[in-house]
Amino acid sequence: MIEPKRRTSKGRRDKRRAQTWKIAMPNLVSCTKCGELVASHHMCKACGSYNRREVLKVAE
């Protein structure tokens, strides 16, 4: 079985592990009906529409 040639330092190991928690910002687009910022390919929670159609009736 192959063994590592050198020991990985704690700093190098921790630098590599520090990158895993980062999450990219969600892509926000404006709703075509009301102009509210919405995650792309998701229903608008403000007006209840998706793809210019009313999907959910929202109490106003």
N, C-alpha and C positions, 0 to 999 in steps of 0.2 A: 504494500500500500504506500502511496506517495505521501511524504510528509512535507510541510512547508519549509522552505529553505531558511527563512528568518522569521523570528517572532514579530507579529504585528504590534506596534506600540499602541498604548491606550489612546493617545491623541489621534492617531490615524484611524483607529477603529471607531472612536467616538465621532469624528468628523463625518465618516461615512454613514453612521447611524443617525446623525442629526438631520439628514436630508429627508428621511422617510415621513416625518410628521407633516411636511408642507403639503398643502392642498391648493390646487389652482382656484382662482376666483371663478365663480360661475358666470357663464356668458349671459348677460342681461340684455334684453331687447325691449323696446317700448310696445305696449299693446296697441293693436291697430284700431281698436274701438275707443278706448278711454285714454291711452297714452301713458298708463302706469308702467313702471319697470317690472318685467316678468322674466323668469328663467326661460330660455328658448325651449320650444317644444313642450311647454306646460300651459295649463289653463290659467287665465288671469283671475286672481282672487278678488279683485276689486269689482269687476263687472260680470264675471262668470262666463266669459267667452273664450273660445279657442278656434283659431283659423277662421275668424270673422263670423263664427256661428255661436249662438247662445247655447251653452252646454248645461249651465246650472243657473237656476233662478236665485238671485241675491236679494235679500231683504234690504230695502233702502230706507 
